[in-house]
Each structure stands twice: as C-alpha cells, then as structure tokens.
Amino acid sequence: MSGQHLERIGSSGAGGVGPNEKRNGFPAGADAGAGAGTGARADTGAGGDMAARAEAGAANGVGARAGRRAGRGSSVFQRGRPPSAESGPRSGPEPDPVSRERWLPGTSGDVLLVTGNTPLQAETERIAAAVGANLRTAVDLSAALSLWDNAGMVLLGSDVRELPPRRRAPSVLLGLNSESGSVWQLGAALGAERVAVLPEAAAWLAEHLGRSRDPDPGGLVLGVTGGCGGAGASTAAVWLAQDAAVHGVRTLLVDGDPRGGGLELCLAAEDAPGLRWPDLAGASGSIGTGQLSESLPIAGGFSFLSWPGNRDRSPDVEPGAVAAVLDAARRGFELVIVDIGRGTESLGTFAWDCDRILLVAPAQLRAAVAAARLLQELPPVDTALVIRGNASSALDGPLIAESLGLPLHGVLPELRGTAGAAELGRLLEFGKRKPVRRFAESVLQLLDDGAV
C-alpha cells in the first residue's frame, strides 16, 4: 500500500486525521493514557448527528456517557495474575501509575452543582436530599472556582456552556427534557463523563450520587468495532476475552450488534444456559452485579451476553436497559469487551458506554478509507487501531495508523480457516494457537499499561 494513497486519506474529508494532528486530545501515535484532556473530538461540531446519536443512545434519560471517562484507577491484565514473589503480599490491585495521576478522588465528599437554572437546581437538590448527598451549589463559574477542585463530583447544568481553565471535566452534565437534543451535543463538546436528562434520569442520578463516596470506577469497558465489513472485529473480541479469562481476569463478552446473527454461534454456545439480551429488555434502574453475573452463560472461561443465534425476531432492547446492564457489568467484571458492530443503532447505544475502543481494519486501501469515515461516528473516547493481516501487514500498519491519527496496537493474525471456524463455532479452538495468544496478550498488556 503506497504512502501517497494513505496521505490522501489523512488529508481528505473522509474523517482522517493528519499525522501531526490530534485525535481525542492525544498526538497521533502517542500513548492515549498519557494525557487528561476533555476528550472532546475536533469534529464534535459535525452537525447534529452526534447529538442525535447520543440522544438515541439514552432515549430514556438514563445517565448515558457523553465523552471519555476519567482515567481508570485499576489495572486490567495484571489483575488476574498472582503477585510475584518480589512484590510481597497485597490486599488488592495496584492502580496504574498514569491512571493514579489522572484519577484522584476529591479531598471532600461534597457534590458540586454549577447552574443558574432554578428548575434544574430544585430538581437536583431534591434528588440529592433523598440520598443524603452533601450538595453545594454555585450559580455560575466564578462562584464555583474555589470549590471545583476539592469536590468529589461536579454536576454541571446545561446553562453553563464552557469550562473554567485547567479544571477537570464535569462528572455529569444535567439538562431538562425540554432541551434534550442540545444537552447531548454540549456533553460531547465539554467531555462530560455522563449526561442525565431530568426528570427521566432522576432514579439513575440518585443511584449515581449514592455511589459517589466510592472512587472506584469499576471495570474497564473496551469496545471493538470493524473499520469495514468483515474486518474481524468479532473474532478479535472473542480472542481477547478468551485470553483475558486464561489470565484470571473476570471477563464479560457483550454482543452489541442486534443484527449480527448472534455472537454465541461463534462460540458454539447457543445452548448454554443463561440470559440473552431479550431477557433483559425490560431492565431499568440498578441491576445487582451478583445477580447479573450469576445469570449469564459461560464459554471459554468467560461470561457472555449475546443476541439469540436463531431466526426468531428479537424484541427491541431500549437504550435505558442497555445502560443499566452495562453499568452493572462494569461493577461486576474487571473487563467488559463489547463487540459493537457497525450499525447506526449499535454505535449510538453501545459505543457510548465504552471507555476505550479498538478499531479493527484489514491492511487495504479501501478498508483504510472506510475506517476513516467510521471514526466520525465514534464517540470521543480513546481509540486505537488493530490491523488484520499477515507478517507483511506489519509494514503497512504504521502507515495506516498514521493516516488515521491513531496509535497502532497490534496485528490480528490472519489464520487460514478462521472464517470457517467462526461459522462452525470453533473460534475458541483457534484462540488457543500461539499467534492468537501473542496478539491478545500484547493488546491486553497495552491496555494494562494505559496505552489505549
């Protein structure tokens, strides 16, 4: 693949990012865990599409994610390994040093609300009082400056259109149902971790405030999507989940593509007892983590949640139910891998709850162009590239990654018979092969190092 073609991708309007520009607040090719910007994408203003997708992703007002989650305070890959003899005994996982610098719980347990909107203030105060949260209110940014850094959580009203200099992004952007469309777009622009539209999201916000005294953000939610059709994203997701489970990491694989035919078929696990997405269609509010994990089927050493692998029409699962399930999954598992799919529905719902995303693409020109376009559809979270191919693809990988403005985090091996193995439900057998294990371990180690 020629560098000239790839330069055209990076400089065209297809959504690519030039090699010297930034994506998600990081220089192209730099470690995504090395900074702590707001996470707002440069193309956030690309019309109301982003707002529409975000709104569709949380149609019930449930606290949907708006931007990159704050640095996670826990390790993923090492967590499943026993401590080495040199390290001595330890009571729990040690946080990654980079994440420790980025994620610091406030020195007080106060919740700061910044808004001059009287109805929004009254509704939030009512919710905070119900759960016993210590809420402090500032009517504008000037009044909030002295309280911002010491607050355990910052709630920002939609009437506040910008952040003060050198202050962390708000935990939740709050709005009223009369302005829901603009709230999602503003949340993405400000890099808010969540967006809650009141009063629909009152129950979610009450639970969120109730957990505010616990700084542990839960497990990592990793999204995997293909830059083009047939890129191998589902295969990569399965193999990553399988290898994480081998290393003792509590892992959940989530099928995020309702029209993908059922990820369980790739695992030959369609008869495994446990819940599928249609069983959770009516979920809302808080779901017990133990209840969820004990009710899910298991294959390859990891739990999975799939759409049924049959021809029956599945009922629609509302975005609010998806958010409730993924929130419980985050609290109950160390690693949640979501096979997002490429449809508008999947991108608008599942992708927005991911902390990081891996974009899988073959080492081909058309695939690179398609991946550049797909980047415009992804939420503003840390994203890295995985190239699918053989040994020669390792040479094209850095060129493609540079043209897209993404760090390259591995080459998915192109093994003969992989497509047939997926059709026959033998993907887990292929996952035991050395090239696959090397790929999966390298990607998981980069996750552990905070490089995605």
SULGI-V160058 format. One record per pair of residues at least 6 apart in sequence whose C-alpha atoms are under 8 Angstrom apart, sorted by the first residue. I is the first residue (numbers start at 0). GAP is how many residues later the second one is. D is the distance in whole Angstrom. If there is no record, write none. Layout:
i={I I}
gap={GAP GAP}
d={D D}
This chain:
i={0 0 0 0 2 4 5 5 5 5 5 6 6 8 8 8 8 8 8 9 9 9 9 9 9 9 9 10 10 13 13 13 14 14 14 14 14 15 15 15 15 15 15 16 16 16 16 17 17 17 17 18 18 18 18 18 19 19 19 20 20 20 21 21 22 22 22 22 23 23 23 23 23 23 23 23 23 24 24 24 24 24 24 24 25 25 25 26 27 27 27 27 28 28 28 28 28 28 29 30 30 30 30 31 31 31 31 31 31 32 32 32 32 32 32 33 33 33 34 35 35 35 37 37 37 37 37 37 37 38 38 38 38 38 38 39 39 39 39 39 39 39 40 40 40 42 43 43 43 43 44 47 49 49 49 50 50 50 50 50 51 51 52 52 52 52 53 53 53 53 53 53 53 54 54 54 55 55 55 56 56 56 56 56 56 57 57 57 57 57 58 58 58 59 59 59 59 60 60 60 60 60 60 60 61 61 61 61 61 61 61 61 62 62 62 62 62 62 62 62 62 63 63 63 63 63 63 64 64 64 64 64 64 65 65 65 65 65 65 65 65 65 65 65 66 66 66 66 66 66 66 66 66 66 66 67 67 67 67 67 67 67 67 68 68 68 68 69 69 69 70 70 70 70 71 71 71 71 72 72 72 72 72 72 72 73 73 73 73 73 73 74 74 74 74 74 74 75 75 75 75 75 75 75 75 76 76 76 76 76 76 76 77 78 78 78 79 79 79 79 79 80 80 80 82 82 95 95 95 97 98 104 104 105 105 105 105 105 106 106 106 107 107 107 108 108 108 108 108 108 109 109 109 109 109 109 109 110 110 110 110 110 110 110 110 110 111 111 111 111 111 111 111 111 111 111 111 111 112 112 112 112 112 112 112 112 112 113 113 113 113 113 113 113 113 113 113 113 114 114 114 114 114 114 114 114 114 114 115 115 115 115 115 116 116 116 119 119 119 119 119 122 122 124 126 126 126 127 127 127 127 129 130 130 130 130 131 132 132 137 139 140 140 140 144 147 147 148 148 151 151 152 152 152 153 153 153 154 154 154 154 154 155 155 155 155 155 156 156 156 157 157 157 157 157 160 161 162 162 168 168 168 168 169 169 169 169 170 170 170 171 171 171 171 171 172 172 172 172 172 172 172 173 173 173 173 173 174 174 174 174 174 175 175 175 176 176 176 176 179 182 182 183 186 186 187 187 190 195 202 203 203 206 216 217 217 217 217 217 218 218 218 218 218 218 218 219 219 219 219 219 220 220 220 220 220 220 220 220 220 221 221 221 221 221 221 221 221 221 222 222 222 222 222 222 222 222 222 222 223 223 223 223 223 223 223 223 223 223 223 223 223 224 224 224 224 224 224 224 224 224 224 225 225 225 225 225 225 225 225 226 226 226 226 226 226 226 226 226 227 227 227 227 227 228 230 230 230 230 231 231 231 232 232 232 232 233 233 234 234 235 236 236 236 236 237 237 237 238 238 238 238 238 238 239 239 239 240 240 240 240 240 241 241 241 241 241 242 242 242 242 243 243 243 243 244 244 244 244 245 248 248 249 249 249 249 250 250 250 250 250 250 250 251 251 251 251 251 251 251 251 251 252 252 252 252 252 252 252 252 253 253 253 253 253 253 253 254 254 254 254 254 254 254 254 254 255 255 255 255 255 255 255 256 256 256 256 256 256 256 257 257 259 260 260 260 260 261 261 261 261 261 262 262 262 263 263 263 263 263 264 264 264 264 264 265 265 265 265 265 265 265 266 266 266 266 266 266 267 267 267 268 268 269 269 271 271 271 272 272 273 273 273 274 274 274 274 275 275 275 275 275 276 276 276 276 276 277 277 277 277 277 279 279 279 280 280 280 280 280 281 281 281 282 282 282 282 282 283 283 283 284 285 285 286 286 286 287 288 288 288 288 289 291 291 292 292 292 295 295 295 296 296 296 297 299 306 307 318 321 321 322 325 328 329 337 337 339 339 339 339 340 346 346 350 350 350 351 351 353 354 354 355 355 355 355 356 356 356 356 357 357 357 357 358 358 358 358 358 359 359 359 359 360 360 360 360 360 360 360 361 361 361 361 362 362 362 362 362 362 362 367 367 371 381 382 382 382 383 383 383 383 383 384 384 384 384 384 384 385 385 385 385 385 386 386 386 386 386 386 386 387 387 387 387 388 388 388 388 389 389 389 392 393 396 396 397 400 400 406 408 408 408 408 409 409 409 410 411 411 412 412 412 417 417 420 420 429 430 445}
gap={362 363 364 395 396 360 359 362 393 394 397 11 396 7 359 360 363 394 395 6 7 8 9 362 393 394 395 6 7 355 358 359 357 358 359 360 361 356 357 359 387 388 389 6 386 387 388 384 385 386 387 9 383 384 385 386 7 8 385 6 7 384 6 383 18 19 382 383 13 15 16 17 18 356 357 358 359 10 11 12 13 14 15 16 6 8 9 378 374 377 378 379 372 373 376 377 378 379 377 376 419 420 421 350 351 375 418 419 420 38 65 66 417 418 419 64 416 417 67 34 35 66 29 30 130 131 152 153 154 28 29 152 341 342 343 27 28 148 149 150 151 340 147 148 339 333 6 141 144 145 144 137 134 135 327 130 131 132 133 134 129 132 291 294 295 296 10 12 130 131 294 295 298 125 126 129 263 292 293 7 262 291 292 293 295 6 261 262 265 291 259 260 261 140 141 259 260 135 136 137 138 139 140 259 133 134 135 138 139 142 258 261 109 131 132 133 134 138 141 142 260 130 131 132 259 288 289 127 128 129 130 287 288 118 121 122 125 126 127 128 129 286 313 314 120 121 123 124 125 126 127 285 312 313 314 123 124 125 287 288 312 313 314 123 124 286 312 32 33 123 28 29 31 32 27 31 145 148 22 23 26 27 30 143 144 19 20 21 22 25 145 18 19 20 21 373 374 143 144 173 258 259 368 371 372 167 170 172 367 368 370 371 370 14 169 170 164 167 168 169 170 166 167 168 6 7 352 353 354 352 351 47 110 43 44 45 46 47 43 44 45 42 43 44 25 42 43 44 103 104 23 24 25 26 41 42 43 22 23 24 25 40 41 42 43 44 23 24 25 26 32 35 36 39 40 41 42 43 8 22 23 24 25 41 42 43 44 23 24 25 26 27 30 40 41 42 43 46 6 22 23 24 25 41 42 43 44 45 22 23 24 41 43 22 40 42 37 54 55 56 78 75 76 10 75 78 79 6 7 78 81 76 75 76 78 79 78 76 77 6 20 19 22 23 19 6 19 18 19 60 61 17 18 59 16 17 18 15 16 17 18 19 14 15 16 17 18 16 17 18 15 16 17 25 28 25 28 6 27 21 22 23 24 20 21 22 23 21 22 23 20 21 22 23 24 10 14 19 20 21 22 23 9 21 22 23 24 8 20 21 22 23 21 22 23 20 21 22 23 17 12 14 11 7 8 191 192 189 9 82 81 82 79 114 112 113 114 115 116 111 112 113 114 115 116 117 110 114 115 116 135 109 114 115 116 117 132 133 134 135 113 114 115 116 132 133 134 135 136 114 115 116 117 128 131 132 133 134 135 9 10 12 13 113 114 115 116 117 133 134 135 136 8 9 114 115 116 117 132 133 134 135 6 7 115 116 133 134 135 145 132 133 134 140 141 143 144 145 147 114 133 139 142 143 113 129 130 131 157 128 129 156 106 108 126 127 29 105 187 192 176 16 100 101 102 15 189 190 188 189 192 197 198 201 200 201 204 10 11 12 61 96 58 59 60 186 189 188 194 197 198 6 7 197 200 6 55 56 57 55 85 86 52 83 84 85 51 52 82 83 84 85 86 50 51 52 53 77 81 83 84 85 49 50 51 52 83 84 85 86 50 51 52 82 83 84 85 7 8 49 50 51 52 83 84 85 50 82 83 84 85 90 94 50 82 83 84 85 86 89 49 88 81 46 47 48 49 44 45 46 47 48 43 44 46 6 42 43 44 45 44 157 158 159 160 155 156 157 158 159 160 161 32 155 158 159 160 161 156 157 158 30 156 38 39 25 26 27 23 24 21 22 23 20 21 22 30 20 29 30 31 32 28 29 30 31 40 29 36 37 38 39 37 41 45 34 35 36 37 40 35 36 39 37 38 39 41 42 36 37 40 39 38 42 37 38 41 40 39 40 42 43 42 36 37 10 36 39 7 8 9 6 7 8 6 128 7 6 30 27 28 30 27 7 6 12 16 6 7 10 11 6 30 31 6 27 28 26 27 27 26 27 25 26 27 96 24 25 26 27 25 26 27 28 12 24 25 26 27 25 26 27 28 6 7 10 24 25 26 27 6 25 26 27 24 25 26 30 33 34 37 32 36 32 70 23 24 69 22 23 24 25 68 16 21 22 23 24 25 22 23 24 25 26 6 7 10 21 23 24 25 23 24 25 26 22 23 24 25 21 23 24 18 17 11 14 10 6 7 45 33 34 37 43 29 32 33 28 24 27 22 23 26 9 12 6 9 6 6 6}
d={8 7 7 7 7 7 7 8 7 6 6 8 6 6 8 6 7 6 8 4 5 5 7 8 5 6 8 7 6 7 6 5 5 5 8 6 6 5 7 8 7 5 7 7 6 5 5 7 6 7 6 6 5 6 8 6 7 6 8 6 6 7 5 7 7 7 6 7 8 5 6 5 8 6 6 6 8 7 8 6 7 6 7 7 6 8 7 8 7 4 5 6 7 7 7 6 4 7 6 7 7 5 6 6 8 8 7 5 5 8 7 7 5 5 6 7 8 7 8 8 8 6 8 7 7 6 7 5 8 6 5 5 6 6 8 7 8 6 5 6 5 6 8 7 5 7 7 8 7 6 8 7 8 6 8 6 7 8 5 4 7 8 8 8 5 8 8 7 6 8 6 8 7 7 6 6 7 6 7 7 6 5 4 8 7 6 5 6 8 7 8 6 7 6 7 7 6 6 5 7 8 5 5 7 8 6 7 7 5 6 6 7 8 6 5 5 8 6 6 7 8 5 5 7 7 7 7 8 5 4 6 6 6 7 5 5 7 6 6 5 6 7 8 8 7 5 8 5 5 5 7 8 7 5 6 6 7 6 6 8 6 4 7 8 5 6 8 7 7 7 5 8 5 5 6 7 7 8 5 7 5 6 6 7 7 7 7 4 6 8 8 7 7 6 6 5 8 8 7 7 7 7 8 7 5 7 7 7 6 6 7 5 7 6 8 6 8 5 4 4 8 6 6 8 7 8 8 7 7 7 7 6 6 7 5 5 4 7 5 7 7 6 6 6 7 7 5 8 8 6 7 5 6 7 5 5 7 7 6 5 6 6 6 5 6 7 6 5 6 7 8 7 7 6 8 6 5 6 8 7 6 5 6 6 5 6 7 6 5 6 6 7 7 8 6 5 6 8 7 8 6 5 6 6 5 8 6 7 8 4 6 8 7 8 7 7 7 8 7 7 8 8 8 7 7 8 6 7 7 7 7 8 6 8 7 6 8 7 7 5 7 8 8 7 8 7 7 7 8 7 8 8 6 7 5 5 7 6 6 5 6 7 6 8 6 5 6 6 5 6 7 6 5 6 8 7 7 7 7 7 6 6 8 8 8 5 7 6 5 6 6 6 5 5 7 8 6 6 8 6 5 6 8 6 5 6 7 6 8 7 5 6 5 5 7 6 6 7 8 6 7 8 7 8 6 8 7 8 7 7 6 8 8 8 5 5 8 8 7 5 6 7 6 4 5 7 7 6 5 6 7 7 6 5 6 7 7 5 5 7 7 6 5 6 6 6 5 6 7 6 5 6 6 7 6 8 6 4 6 6 8 8 6 7 6 5 6 8 6 5 6 7 5 8 6 5 6 7 7 6 5 6 7 5 7 7 6 5 6 8 6 6 5 6 7 6 4 8 6 8 7 6 6 6 8 6 5 6 7 7 8 7 7 8 8 6 8 6 8 7 7 7 7 7 6 7 8 8 8 7 5 7 8 7 5 8 7 6 7 6 7 7 6 7 7 7 7 8 7 6 7 8 7 8 7 6 8 6 6 7 6 7 7 5 5 6 5 6 6 6 5 6 8 6 5 5 8 8 7 6 5 6 7 6 5 6 6 5 6 8 6 5 6 7 6 5 6 7 6 8 6 5 6 6 5 7 8 6 5 5 6 6 6 8 7 6 5 8 7 6 6 8 7 7 7 6 7 6 5 5 4 8 6 7 7 5 6 8 7 6 6 8 7 8 6 8 5 6 7 4 7 6 7 8 5 7 6 6 7 4 7 7 8 7 6 6 7 8 8 6 5 5 4 6 5 7 7 8 6 5 6 7 7 6 5 8 7 7 6 6 7 7 7 7 8 7 7 4 7 6 7 8 6 8 5 8 7 7 6 5 6 6 6 7 7 7 6 7 5 7 6 5 7 7 7 7 8 7 6 6 7 6 6 7 6 7 8 8 6 8 8 7 7 7 7 8 8 6 7 6 6 7 7 7 8 7 7 8 6 7 6 7 6 5 6 7 7 6 5 7 6 5 6 7 8 7 6 5 6 6 5 6 7 6 7 7 8 6 5 6 8 5 5 6 6 6 6 6 6 7 8 7 8 6 6 7 8 6 5 5 6 6 6 6 6 6 5 6 7 6 6 5 6 7 7 8 6 8 6 5 6 5 4 6 6 7 6 6 5 8 6 6 8 7 7 8 6 6 6 8 8 6 7 8 7 7 6 7 7 6 7 6 7 7 7 5 8 8 7 7}
